[in-house]
Amino acid sequence: MESTGPTHKSSKTKSQSWAELIGTIIAILTLTLPLLAIAYYSSNQSIEPSNQSTYSLPQAND
């Protein structure tokens, strides 16, 4: 028994293809940029600051 559904093929328009491509690029950037930023800045944390100064608080005289 044959199906009686529509037999025409749905084709994407050019604007739909561009929208899908741009959406994919945005999704990839959204997932990768935070990971790259975390990796970049966490590797810079291993450098110790050379000028650490401490400050003493003045004591109040009663």
BAKEMAR-874365 format. One line per field, with one value per residue (C-alpha): residue number from 1; residue in three letters; chain; x, y, z. Coordinates in nm, 4 decimals, padded with zeros to 6 digits. Layout:
seq: [NUM, ...];
type: [ala, ...];
mol: [A, ...];
px: [X, ...];
py: [Y, ...];
pz: [Z, ...];
END
This chain:
seq: [1, 2, 3, 4, 5, 6, 7, 8, 9, 10, 11, 12, 13, 14, 15, 16, 17, 18, 19, 20, 21, 22, 23, 24, 25, 26, 27, 28, 29, 30, 31, 32, 33, 34, 35, 36, 37, 38, 39, 40, 41, 42, 43, 44, 45, 46, 47, 48, 49, 50, 51, 52, 53, 54, 55, 56, 57, 58, 59, 60, 61, 62];
type: [met, glu, ser, thr, gly, pro, thr, his, lys, ser, ser, lys, thr, lys, ser, gln, ser, trp, ala, glu, leu, ile, gly, thr, ile, ile, ala, ile, leu, thr, leu, thr, leu, pro, leu, leu, ala, ile, ala, tyr, tyr, ser, ser, asn, gln, ser, ile, glu, pro, ser, asn, gln, ser, thr, tyr, ser, leu, pro, gln, ala, asn, asp];
mol: [A, A, A, A, A, A, A, A, A, A, A, A, A, A, A, A, A, A, A, A, A, A, A, A, A, A, A, A, A, A, A, A, A, A, A, A, A, A, A, A, A, A, A, A, A, A, A, A, A, A, A, A, A, A, A, A, A, A, A, A, A, A];
px: [00.0000, 00.1372, 00.1282, -00.0993, 00.1176, 00.2709, 00.5405, 00.7020, 01.0461, 01.0946, 01.3970, 01.5660, 01.5833, 01.9102, 01.8174, 01.7331, 02.0710, 02.2493, 02.0476, 02.1366, 02.5051, 02.5137, 02.3292, 02.5809, 02.8722, 02.7174, 02.6590, 03.0175, 03.1558, 02.9275, 03.0633, 03.4319, 03.5100, 03.4434, 03.6630, 03.9425, 03.9173, 03.9288, 04.2278, 04.4104, 04.3558, 04.4113, 04.7526, 04.8462, 04.7621, 05.0785, 05.2901, 05.3487, 05.3282, 05.6691, 05.5551, 05.3268, 05.3057, 05.1360, 04.9785, 04.9455, 04.6399, 04.6934, 04.5897, 04.3598, 04.4924, 04.2363];
py: [00.0000, 00.3381, 00.6384, 00.9233, 01.1961, 01.4846, 01.3856, 01.7255, 01.7818, 02.0782, 02.2771, 02.5415, 02.8912, 03.0784, 03.2950, 02.9880, 02.8371, 03.1567, 03.1771, 02.8182, 02.8819, 03.1976, 03.0210, 02.7389, 02.9830, 03.1673, 02.8392, 02.7264, 03.0622, 03.0604, 02.7229, 02.7753, 03.1371, 03.0991, 02.7881, 02.9662, 03.2684, 03.0481, 02.8569, 03.1773, 03.3587, 03.0554, 02.9992, 03.3609, 03.3065, 03.1015, 03.4180, 03.5498, 03.9232, 04.0601, 04.3711, 04.2644, 04.5325, 04.5067, 04.7950, 04.8251, 04.9860, 05.2746, 05.1927, 05.4273, 05.5807, 05.5745];
pz: [00.0000, -00.0947, 00.1306, 00.0319, 00.1859, -00.0012, -00.2472, -00.3088, -00.1647, 00.0630, -00.0419, 00.1668, 00.0364, 00.0231, 00.3215, 00.5303, 00.4494, 00.5526, 00.8738, 00.9579, 00.8883, 01.0996, 01.3814, 01.3748, 01.3869, 01.6816, 01.8646, 01.8128, 01.9282, 02.2329, 02.3364, 02.2577, 02.3484, 02.7228, 02.7327, 02.5490, 02.7789, 03.0902, 02.9565, 02.8641, 03.1920, 03.4135, 03.2582, 03.3419, 03.7108, 03.7654, 03.7480, 04.0981, 04.1515, 04.2457, 04.4330, 04.7113, 04.9726, 05.3066, 05.4865, 05.8596, 06.0060, 06.2458, 06.5992, 06.7830, 07.1072, 07.3849];
END
